[in-house]
Amino acid sequence: MSAKNKNIVCIGGGTGTFVALKGLKQYPCHLSAIVTMSDSGGSNRRIRDEFGLLPTSDIRQCLVALSDENGGAGLLRKLFMYRFEKGRGLRGMTFGNLFMAALSDILGSQEEAIRQTGRVLRIQGTVIPVSFTDTNLYAEYENGHVANEEHLIDEPVHDGTLKITKVWLKPKAAANPAAIAAIKLADLIVLGPGDLYTSLLPNVLVYGIAGALQKSKAKKVYCVNLMTKYGQTYNFSASDHVAVVETYTGTPFDYVIVNNAPIPAMALTVYAKAHEQPVKNDLVSKKSRIISTDVISHRFTSKSKSDTLIRSLIRHDSNKLARVLMEILS
């Protein structure tokens, strides 16, 4: 079977999945992104509260990652990522989120709006919401404290050094049948990169997803984050990440990708102020093949002045990560 006939499924959300998709779309294979739908921070809160829709920011990022970057479609790509910096009502909102909200109203279906947005952007692949259940992410910490929304886990107002002991969705969410179908057809399944408890696990917590992963005969790859996350994975090593992933998926991963390139000193200083540090590779596993390699981007990311959320300063390199994944596939 040639690469162009193979199916790659990326599971996650946010900038991590964006990075993976952007690199992989350069190769002749079919891409599907299964995307978390429980975000409640930033403009997503307004999409949920004011429009009564499910969150769209992670969907938008995956659509843009898979979009055509040439000609008019390239301009549309920039437009969908544009974040308004002026206007009391619009400040902080992205054009892409507003576009999909308007299209959902016109078409009477958020699912169809996502599908049609993909056509507008001429995406190379498929973007699949993991569920259409209106749900929220809950987390319980070692001291008994419970955070009842995703953004309260992502940007904690409590002690961020506390360990999370349990996460769940409330109400329980049912899997989008298209997500189950994509997993069944997959030759390669990629989990991550992305924040462990707020971008990756919300997908696995949806009823039916973990079971589909367990039954899948695809090669399964987990891409470990570059840095720990205050409020989620404080002081976590690579083995800590893998242990949590395997607990919630109920299946070992065939490959684990860990960065071994040094983090720039300037970035380390910034992250240290936020109580975050590089993830240490302490993996010694008989169940998984450990791929320790350079997958870091040396470009620092910047964000709009109107963006109220905390963003990663450094990220995985799209091209480096895609090359590793394609080597695994072949």
Contacts in CASP RR format, 6 or more apart in sequence:
PFRMAT RR
TARGET T0000
AUTHOR 0000-0000-0000
METHOD contacts of the structure
MODEL  1
MSAKNKNIVCIGGGTGTFVALKGLKQYPCHLSAIVTMSDSGGSNRRIRDE
FGLLPTSDIRQCLVALSDENGGAGLLRKLFMYRFEKGRGLRGMTFGNLFM
AALSDILGSQEEAIRQTGRVLRIQGTVIPVSFTDTNLYAEYENGHVANEE
HLIDEPVHDGTLKITKVWLKPKAAANPAAIAAIKLADLIVLGPGDLYTSL
LPNVLVYGIAGALQKSKAKKVYCVNLMTKYGQTYNFSASDHVAVVETYTG
TPFDYVIVNNAPIPAMALTVYAKAHEQPVKNDLVSKKSRIISTDVISHRF
TSKSKSDTLIRSLIRHDSNKLARVLMEILS
1 187 0 8 1.000
2 28 0 8 1.000
3 27 0 8 1.000
3 28 0 8 1.000
3 29 0 8 1.000
3 326 0 8 1.000
3 329 0 8 1.000
3 330 0 8 1.000
4 28 0 8 1.000
4 29 0 8 1.000
5 29 0 8 1.000
5 30 0 8 1.000
6 29 0 8 1.000
6 30 0 8 1.000
6 187 0 8 1.000
6 188 0 8 1.000
6 329 0 8 1.000
7 29 0 8 1.000
7 30 0 8 1.000
7 32 0 8 1.000
7 182 0 8 1.000
7 185 0 8 1.000
7 186 0 8 1.000
7 187 0 8 1.000
7 188 0 8 1.000
8 24 0 8 1.000
8 29 0 8 1.000
8 30 0 8 1.000
8 31 0 8 1.000
8 32 0 8 1.000
8 186 0 8 1.000
8 187 0 8 1.000
8 188 0 8 1.000
8 189 0 8 1.000
8 190 0 8 1.000
8 325 0 8 1.000
8 329 0 8 1.000
9 32 0 8 1.000
9 33 0 8 1.000
9 34 0 8 1.000
9 182 0 8 1.000
9 183 0 8 1.000
9 186 0 8 1.000
9 188 0 8 1.000
9 189 0 8 1.000
9 190 0 8 1.000
9 218 0 8 1.000
10 17 0 8 1.000
10 20 0 8 1.000
10 21 0 8 1.000
10 24 0 8 1.000
10 31 0 8 1.000
10 32 0 8 1.000
10 33 0 8 1.000
10 34 0 8 1.000
10 190 0 8 1.000
10 192 0 8 1.000
11 17 0 8 1.000
11 33 0 8 1.000
11 34 0 8 1.000
11 130 0 8 1.000
11 189 0 8 1.000
11 190 0 8 1.000
11 191 0 8 1.000
11 192 0 8 1.000
11 200 0 8 1.000
11 203 0 8 1.000
11 204 0 8 1.000
11 209 0 8 1.000
12 33 0 8 1.000
12 34 0 8 1.000
12 35 0 8 1.000
12 36 0 8 1.000
12 58 0 8 1.000
12 191 0 8 1.000
12 192 0 8 1.000
12 194 0 8 1.000
12 199 0 8 1.000
12 200 0 8 1.000
12 203 0 8 1.000
13 33 0 8 1.000
13 35 0 8 1.000
13 36 0 8 1.000
13 58 0 8 1.000
13 61 0 8 1.000
13 62 0 8 1.000
13 194 0 8 1.000
13 199 0 8 1.000
13 200 0 8 1.000
13 203 0 8 1.000
14 57 0 8 1.000
14 58 0 8 1.000
14 61 0 8 1.000
14 62 0 8 1.000
14 194 0 8 1.000
14 199 0 8 1.000
15 61 0 8 1.000
15 194 0 8 1.000
15 301 0 8 1.000
15 311 0 8 1.000
15 312 0 8 1.000
15 315 0 8 1.000
16 192 0 8 1.000
16 193 0 8 1.000
16 194 0 8 1.000
16 199 0 8 1.000
16 315 0 8 1.000
16 316 0 8 1.000
17 33 0 8 1.000
17 35 0 8 1.000
17 58 0 8 1.000
17 61 0 8 1.000
17 62 0 8 1.000
17 65 0 8 1.000
17 192 0 8 1.000
17 193 0 8 1.000
17 194 0 8 1.000
17 199 0 8 1.000
18 61 0 8 1.000
18 62 0 8 1.000
18 64 0 8 1.000
18 65 0 8 1.000
19 65 0 8 1.000
19 193 0 8 1.000
19 297 0 8 1.000
19 315 0 8 1.000
19 316 0 8 1.000
19 317 0 8 1.000
19 318 0 8 1.000
19 321 0 8 1.000
20 190 0 8 1.000
20 192 0 8 1.000
20 193 0 8 1.000
20 223 0 8 1.000
20 316 0 8 1.000
20 318 0 8 1.000
20 321 0 8 1.000
20 322 0 8 1.000
20 325 0 8 1.000
21 31 0 8 1.000
21 33 0 8 1.000
21 62 0 8 1.000
21 65 0 8 1.000
21 66 0 8 1.000
22 65 0 8 1.000
22 318 0 8 1.000
23 318 0 8 1.000
23 319 0 8 1.000
23 321 0 8 1.000
23 322 0 8 1.000
24 31 0 8 1.000
24 322 0 8 1.000
24 325 0 8 1.000
24 326 0 8 1.000
25 31 0 8 1.000
25 65 0 8 1.000
25 66 0 8 1.000
25 124 0 8 1.000
25 125 0 8 1.000
26 319 0 8 1.000
26 322 0 8 1.000
27 322 0 8 1.000
27 326 0 8 1.000
29 329 0 8 1.000
30 125 0 8 1.000
30 126 0 8 1.000
31 66 0 8 1.000
31 124 0 8 1.000
31 125 0 8 1.000
31 126 0 8 1.000
32 125 0 8 1.000
32 126 0 8 1.000
32 127 0 8 1.000
32 128 0 8 1.000
32 182 0 8 1.000
32 186 0 8 1.000
33 62 0 8 1.000
33 65 0 8 1.000
33 66 0 8 1.000
33 125 0 8 1.000
33 126 0 8 1.000
33 127 0 8 1.000
33 128 0 8 1.000
34 128 0 8 1.000
34 130 0 8 1.000
34 179 0 8 1.000
34 182 0 8 1.000
34 183 0 8 1.000
34 203 0 8 1.000
34 209 0 8 1.000
35 58 0 8 1.000
35 59 0 8 1.000
35 62 0 8 1.000
35 127 0 8 1.000
35 128 0 8 1.000
35 129 0 8 1.000
35 130 0 8 1.000
35 203 0 8 1.000
36 58 0 8 1.000
36 130 0 8 1.000
36 198 0 8 1.000
36 199 0 8 1.000
36 200 0 8 1.000
36 202 0 8 1.000
36 203 0 8 1.000
37 54 0 8 1.000
37 55 0 8 1.000
37 58 0 8 1.000
37 59 0 8 1.000
37 129 0 8 1.000
37 130 0 8 1.000
37 131 0 8 1.000
37 132 0 8 1.000
37 133 0 8 1.000
37 135 0 8 1.000
37 173 0 8 1.000
37 202 0 8 1.000
38 55 0 8 1.000
38 135 0 8 1.000
38 136 0 8 1.000
38 137 0 8 1.000
38 150 0 8 1.000
38 169 0 8 1.000
38 173 0 8 1.000
38 202 0 8 1.000
39 55 0 8 1.000
39 57 0 8 1.000
39 58 0 8 1.000
39 150 0 8 1.000
39 151 0 8 1.000
39 198 0 8 1.000
40 48 0 8 1.000
40 55 0 8 1.000
40 136 0 8 1.000
40 137 0 8 1.000
40 149 0 8 1.000
40 150 0 8 1.000
40 151 0 8 1.000
41 55 0 8 1.000
41 149 0 8 1.000
41 150 0 8 1.000
41 151 0 8 1.000
41 154 0 8 1.000
41 309 0 8 1.000
42 57 0 8 1.000
42 92 0 8 1.000
42 151 0 8 1.000
42 308 0 8 1.000
42 309 0 8 1.000
43 57 0 8 1.000
43 92 0 8 1.000
43 93 0 8 1.000
43 94 0 8 1.000
43 97 0 8 1.000
44 55 0 8 1.000
44 56 0 8 1.000
44 57 0 8 1.000
44 97 0 8 1.000
45 151 0 8 1.000
46 93 0 8 1.000
47 53 0 8 1.000
47 54 0 8 1.000
47 55 0 8 1.000
47 56 0 8 1.000
47 57 0 8 1.000
47 97 0 8 1.000
47 101 0 8 1.000
48 54 0 8 1.000
48 55 0 8 1.000
48 134 0 8 1.000
51 101 0 8 1.000
51 104 0 8 1.000
51 105 0 8 1.000
53 101 0 8 1.000
53 104 0 8 1.000
53 110 0 8 1.000
54 110 0 8 1.000
54 129 0 8 1.000
54 132 0 8 1.000
54 134 0 8 1.000
56 96 0 8 1.000
56 97 0 8 1.000
56 100 0 8 1.000
56 101 0 8 1.000
56 114 0 8 1.000
57 94 0 8 1.000
57 97 0 8 1.000
58 199 0 8 1.000
59 100 0 8 1.000
59 114 0 8 1.000
59 127 0 8 1.000
59 129 0 8 1.000
60 80 0 8 1.000
60 81 0 8 1.000
60 94 0 8 1.000
60 96 0 8 1.000
60 97 0 8 1.000
60 100 0 8 1.000
62 127 0 8 1.000
63 80 0 8 1.000
63 114 0 8 1.000
63 117 0 8 1.000
63 118 0 8 1.000
63 121 0 8 1.000
63 123 0 8 1.000
63 127 0 8 1.000
64 77 0 8 1.000
64 80 0 8 1.000
64 81 0 8 1.000
64 121 0 8 1.000
66 118 0 8 1.000
66 121 0 8 1.000
66 123 0 8 1.000
66 124 0 8 1.000
66 125 0 8 1.000
66 127 0 8 1.000
67 73 0 8 1.000
67 74 0 8 1.000
67 76 0 8 1.000
67 77 0 8 1.000
67 80 0 8 1.000
67 118 0 8 1.000
67 121 0 8 1.000
67 122 0 8 1.000
67 123 0 8 1.000
67 124 0 8 1.000
68 74 0 8 1.000
68 77 0 8 1.000
68 121 0 8 1.000
68 122 0 8 1.000
68 123 0 8 1.000
68 124 0 8 1.000
69 77 0 8 1.000
73 121 0 8 1.000
73 122 0 8 1.000
76 120 0 8 1.000
76 121 0 8 1.000
77 121 0 8 1.000
79 95 0 8 1.000
79 96 0 8 1.000
80 94 0 8 1.000
80 95 0 8 1.000
80 96 0 8 1.000
80 99 0 8 1.000
80 121 0 8 1.000
81 94 0 8 1.000
81 95 0 8 1.000
81 96 0 8 1.000
82 94 0 8 1.000
82 95 0 8 1.000
82 96 0 8 1.000
83 92 0 8 1.000
83 93 0 8 1.000
83 94 0 8 1.000
83 95 0 8 1.000
83 304 0 8 1.000
83 306 0 8 1.000
83 307 0 8 1.000
84 90 0 8 1.000
84 91 0 8 1.000
84 92 0 8 1.000
84 93 0 8 1.000
84 94 0 8 1.000
84 95 0 8 1.000
84 306 0 8 1.000
85 91 0 8 1.000
85 92 0 8 1.000
85 304 0 8 1.000
85 305 0 8 1.000
85 306 0 8 1.000
90 98 0 8 1.000
91 306 0 8 1.000
92 304 0 8 1.000
92 306 0 8 1.000
92 307 0 8 1.000
92 308 0 8 1.000
96 117 0 8 1.000
99 117 0 8 1.000
100 110 0 8 1.000
100 113 0 8 1.000
100 114 0 8 1.000
100 117 0 8 1.000
103 113 0 8 1.000
103 116 0 8 1.000
103 117 0 8 1.000
104 110 0 8 1.000
104 112 0 8 1.000
104 113 0 8 1.000
106 113 0 8 1.000
107 113 0 8 1.000
107 116 0 8 1.000
110 132 0 8 1.000
111 129 0 8 1.000
111 132 0 8 1.000
114 127 0 8 1.000
114 129 0 8 1.000
118 127 0 8 1.000
126 178 0 8 1.000
126 182 0 8 1.000
128 176 0 8 1.000
128 178 0 8 1.000
128 179 0 8 1.000
128 182 0 8 1.000
129 176 0 8 1.000
129 179 0 8 1.000
130 173 0 8 1.000
130 175 0 8 1.000
130 176 0 8 1.000
130 179 0 8 1.000
130 202 0 8 1.000
130 203 0 8 1.000
130 206 0 8 1.000
130 209 0 8 1.000
131 173 0 8 1.000
131 174 0 8 1.000
131 175 0 8 1.000
131 176 0 8 1.000
131 179 0 8 1.000
131 206 0 8 1.000
132 176 0 8 1.000
133 169 0 8 1.000
133 171 0 8 1.000
133 172 0 8 1.000
133 173 0 8 1.000
133 174 0 8 1.000
133 206 0 8 1.000
134 171 0 8 1.000
135 169 0 8 1.000
135 170 0 8 1.000
135 171 0 8 1.000
135 172 0 8 1.000
135 173 0 8 1.000
136 148 0 8 1.000
136 149 0 8 1.000
136 150 0 8 1.000
136 169 0 8 1.000
136 170 0 8 1.000
137 149 0 8 1.000
137 150 0 8 1.000
137 153 0 8 1.000
137 167 0 8 1.000
137 168 0 8 1.000
137 169 0 8 1.000
137 197 0 8 1.000
137 198 0 8 1.000
137 202 0 8 1.000
137 205 0 8 1.000
138 146 0 8 1.000
138 147 0 8 1.000
138 148 0 8 1.000
138 167 0 8 1.000
138 168 0 8 1.000
138 169 0 8 1.000
138 170 0 8 1.000
139 146 0 8 1.000
139 147 0 8 1.000
139 153 0 8 1.000
139 164 0 8 1.000
139 166 0 8 1.000
139 167 0 8 1.000
139 197 0 8 1.000
140 146 0 8 1.000
140 164 0 8 1.000
140 165 0 8 1.000
140 166 0 8 1.000
140 167 0 8 1.000
141 147 0 8 1.000
141 158 0 8 1.000
141 162 0 8 1.000
141 163 0 8 1.000
141 164 0 8 1.000
141 165 0 8 1.000
142 162 0 8 1.000
142 163 0 8 1.000
142 164 0 8 1.000
142 165 0 8 1.000
143 159 0 8 1.000
143 162 0 8 1.000
144 165 0 8 1.000
145 158 0 8 1.000
145 162 0 8 1.000
147 153 0 8 1.000
147 156 0 8 1.000
147 158 0 8 1.000
148 170 0 8 1.000
150 198 0 8 1.000
150 202 0 8 1.000
151 309 0 8 1.000
153 164 0 8 1.000
153 167 0 8 1.000
153 197 0 8 1.000
153 198 0 8 1.000
153 231 0 8 1.000
153 232 0 8 1.000
154 195 0 8 1.000
154 198 0 8 1.000
154 232 0 8 1.000
154 309 0 8 1.000
154 310 0 8 1.000
155 309 0 8 1.000
155 310 0 8 1.000
156 230 0 8 1.000
156 231 0 8 1.000
160 230 0 8 1.000
160 231 0 8 1.000
160 234 0 8 1.000
160 275 0 8 1.000
161 230 0 8 1.000
161 231 0 8 1.000
161 234 0 8 1.000
161 235 0 8 1.000
161 275 0 8 1.000
162 231 0 8 1.000
162 234 0 8 1.000
163 234 0 8 1.000
164 197 0 8 1.000
164 231 0 8 1.000
164 232 0 8 1.000
167 197 0 8 1.000
167 201 0 8 1.000
167 202 0 8 1.000
167 205 0 8 1.000
167 248 0 8 1.000
168 205 0 8 1.000
169 202 0 8 1.000
169 205 0 8 1.000
169 206 0 8 1.000
172 207 0 8 1.000
173 205 0 8 1.000
173 206 0 8 1.000
173 207 0 8 1.000
174 206 0 8 1.000
174 207 0 8 1.000
174 208 0 8 1.000
175 206 0 8 1.000
175 207 0 8 1.000
175 208 0 8 1.000
175 209 0 8 1.000
175 212 0 8 1.000
179 206 0 8 1.000
179 209 0 8 1.000
179 212 0 8 1.000
180 208 0 8 1.000
180 209 0 8 1.000
180 212 0 8 1.000
183 189 0 8 1.000
183 209 0 8 1.000
183 212 0 8 1.000
183 213 0 8 1.000
183 216 0 8 1.000
183 218 0 8 1.000
184 212 0 8 1.000
184 215 0 8 1.000
184 216 0 8 1.000
186 216 0 8 1.000
186 218 0 8 1.000
187 218 0 8 1.000
187 219 0 8 1.000
187 329 0 8 1.000
188 218 0 8 1.000
188 219 0 8 1.000
188 221 0 8 1.000
188 325 0 8 1.000
188 328 0 8 1.000
188 329 0 8 1.000
189 213 0 8 1.000
189 216 0 8 1.000
189 218 0 8 1.000
189 219 0 8 1.000
189 220 0 8 1.000
189 221 0 8 1.000
190 221 0 8 1.000
190 223 0 8 1.000
190 325 0 8 1.000
191 200 0 8 1.000
191 220 0 8 1.000
191 221 0 8 1.000
191 222 0 8 1.000
191 223 0 8 1.000
191 245 0 8 1.000
191 249 0 8 1.000
191 253 0 8 1.000
192 199 0 8 1.000
192 200 0 8 1.000
192 222 0 8 1.000
192 223 0 8 1.000
192 225 0 8 1.000
193 223 0 8 1.000
193 224 0 8 1.000
193 225 0 8 1.000
193 226 0 8 1.000
193 315 0 8 1.000
193 316 0 8 1.000
193 321 0 8 1.000
194 200 0 8 1.000
194 223 0 8 1.000
194 225 0 8 1.000
195 225 0 8 1.000
195 229 0 8 1.000
195 232 0 8 1.000
195 233 0 8 1.000
196 225 0 8 1.000
196 229 0 8 1.000
196 232 0 8 1.000
196 233 0 8 1.000
196 236 0 8 1.000
196 241 0 8 1.000
196 244 0 8 1.000
196 245 0 8 1.000
197 232 0 8 1.000
197 233 0 8 1.000
198 232 0 8 1.000
200 245 0 8 1.000
201 244 0 8 1.000
201 245 0 8 1.000
201 248 0 8 1.000
203 209 0 8 1.000
204 210 0 8 1.000
204 213 0 8 1.000
204 248 0 8 1.000
204 249 0 8 1.000
205 248 0 8 1.000
210 248 0 8 1.000
210 249 0 8 1.000
210 250 0 8 1.000
210 251 0 8 1.000
213 220 0 8 1.000
213 249 0 8 1.000
213 250 0 8 1.000
213 251 0 8 1.000
214 249 0 8 1.000
214 250 0 8 1.000
214 251 0 8 1.000
219 254 0 8 1.000
219 255 0 8 1.000
219 328 0 8 1.000
219 329 0 8 1.000
220 251 0 8 1.000
220 252 0 8 1.000
220 253 0 8 1.000
220 254 0 8 1.000
220 255 0 8 1.000
221 253 0 8 1.000
221 254 0 8 1.000
221 255 0 8 1.000
221 256 0 8 1.000
221 257 0 8 1.000
221 325 0 8 1.000
221 328 0 8 1.000
222 241 0 8 1.000
222 242 0 8 1.000
222 245 0 8 1.000
222 253 0 8 1.000
222 255 0 8 1.000
222 256 0 8 1.000
222 257 0 8 1.000
222 288 0 8 1.000
223 256 0 8 1.000
223 257 0 8 1.000
223 295 0 8 1.000
223 316 0 8 1.000
223 321 0 8 1.000
224 238 0 8 1.000
224 241 0 8 1.000
224 242 0 8 1.000
224 256 0 8 1.000
224 257 0 8 1.000
224 258 0 8 1.000
224 259 0 8 1.000
224 279 0 8 1.000
225 233 0 8 1.000
225 241 0 8 1.000
225 279 0 8 1.000
226 259 0 8 1.000
226 263 0 8 1.000
226 278 0 8 1.000
226 279 0 8 1.000
226 296 0 8 1.000
226 314 0 8 1.000
226 315 0 8 1.000
226 316 0 8 1.000
227 263 0 8 1.000
227 271 0 8 1.000
227 276 0 8 1.000
227 277 0 8 1.000
227 278 0 8 1.000
227 279 0 8 1.000
227 312 0 8 1.000
227 314 0 8 1.000
228 234 0 8 1.000
228 235 0 8 1.000
228 236 0 8 1.000
228 276 0 8 1.000
228 277 0 8 1.000
228 278 0 8 1.000
228 279 0 8 1.000
229 236 0 8 1.000
229 276 0 8 1.000
230 274 0 8 1.000
230 275 0 8 1.000
230 276 0 8 1.000
233 240 0 8 1.000
233 241 0 8 1.000
233 279 0 8 1.000
234 275 0 8 1.000
234 276 0 8 1.000
235 277 0 8 1.000
236 279 0 8 1.000
237 279 0 8 1.000
237 280 0 8 1.000
237 281 0 8 1.000
237 282 0 8 1.000
238 256 0 8 1.000
238 258 0 8 1.000
238 279 0 8 1.000
238 280 0 8 1.000
238 281 0 8 1.000
238 282 0 8 1.000
238 283 0 8 1.000
239 282 0 8 1.000
239 283 0 8 1.000
239 284 0 8 1.000
239 285 0 8 1.000
241 279 0 8 1.000
242 253 0 8 1.000
242 256 0 8 1.000
242 283 0 8 1.000
242 285 0 8 1.000
242 288 0 8 1.000
245 253 0 8 1.000
246 252 0 8 1.000
246 253 0 8 1.000
252 287 0 8 1.000
252 288 0 8 1.000
253 287 0 8 1.000
253 288 0 8 1.000
254 288 0 8 1.000
254 289 0 8 1.000
255 288 0 8 1.000
255 289 0 8 1.000
255 290 0 8 1.000
255 291 0 8 1.000
255 328 0 8 1.000
256 283 0 8 1.000
256 285 0 8 1.000
256 288 0 8 1.000
256 289 0 8 1.000
256 290 0 8 1.000
256 291 0 8 1.000
257 291 0 8 1.000
257 293 0 8 1.000
257 295 0 8 1.000
257 321 0 8 1.000
257 324 0 8 1.000
257 325 0 8 1.000
258 279 0 8 1.000
258 281 0 8 1.000
258 283 0 8 1.000
258 290 0 8 1.000
258 291 0 8 1.000
258 292 0 8 1.000
258 293 0 8 1.000
259 278 0 8 1.000
259 279 0 8 1.000
259 292 0 8 1.000
259 293 0 8 1.000
259 294 0 8 1.000
259 295 0 8 1.000
259 296 0 8 1.000
259 316 0 8 1.000
260 281 0 8 1.000
260 292 0 8 1.000
260 293 0 8 1.000
260 294 0 8 1.000
261 293 0 8 1.000
261 294 0 8 1.000
261 295 0 8 1.000
261 296 0 8 1.000
263 271 0 8 1.000
263 278 0 8 1.000
263 296 0 8 1.000
263 314 0 8 1.000
264 298 0 8 1.000
264 300 0 8 1.000
264 314 0 8 1.000
266 300 0 8 1.000
267 300 0 8 1.000
267 313 0 8 1.000
267 314 0 8 1.000
268 277 0 8 1.000
268 278 0 8 1.000
270 313 0 8 1.000
271 277 0 8 1.000
271 313 0 8 1.000
274 310 0 8 1.000
281 290 0 8 1.000
281 292 0 8 1.000
283 290 0 8 1.000
291 324 0 8 1.000
291 328 0 8 1.000
293 320 0 8 1.000
293 324 0 8 1.000
294 320 0 8 1.000
295 316 0 8 1.000
295 317 0 8 1.000
295 320 0 8 1.000
295 321 0 8 1.000
295 324 0 8 1.000
296 314 0 8 1.000
296 316 0 8 1.000
296 317 0 8 1.000
296 320 0 8 1.000
297 314 0 8 1.000
297 315 0 8 1.000
297 316 0 8 1.000
297 317 0 8 1.000
297 318 0 8 1.000
297 320 0 8 1.000
298 317 0 8 1.000
300 313 0 8 1.000
300 314 0 8 1.000
301 311 0 8 1.000
301 312 0 8 1.000
301 313 0 8 1.000
301 314 0 8 1.000
301 315 0 8 1.000
303 311 0 8 1.000
END
